[in-house]
Amino acid sequence: MHNAIVHNLPEGGTVRVTTSVRAGTVVLAVENTGVPLSPELISTLTEPFQRGTERLRTHHAGVGLGLAIVETITRAHDGTLALAPLTGGGLRVTVELPQVAGSGDGRPARALPSP
């Protein structure tokens, strides 16, 4: 969420967060308005210590770990992370995780096994 806000349009930008359940998975998607992003740039966004300021020459502080951490956590839970540019600018970040037994049916979810 922080990256979606920080790397958004300076005025009139929006951030949209959605959740959904698909067959056997749960999905979290975050998208923002922003500058147009090339596929080459998007392929680097999960590299640790590659700050947005170095990629886009913006004035935002950070150390470049946000999406690297998201990717690591997603993988640790057997999920997938997808980054996609939006038409007209901005980015959609989608995290898809396996649904655990008990989620969504009123019963307590079981703990995930340790990696």
Protein Blocks (a to p, Z undefined) as FASTA:
>chain_A
ZZmmmmmcfehpacdddddddehiacdddddddddddfklmmmmmpghiafklmnopabe
cehlmmmmmmmmmmmnopacdddddehiacdddddddddehihnlpacdddddZZ
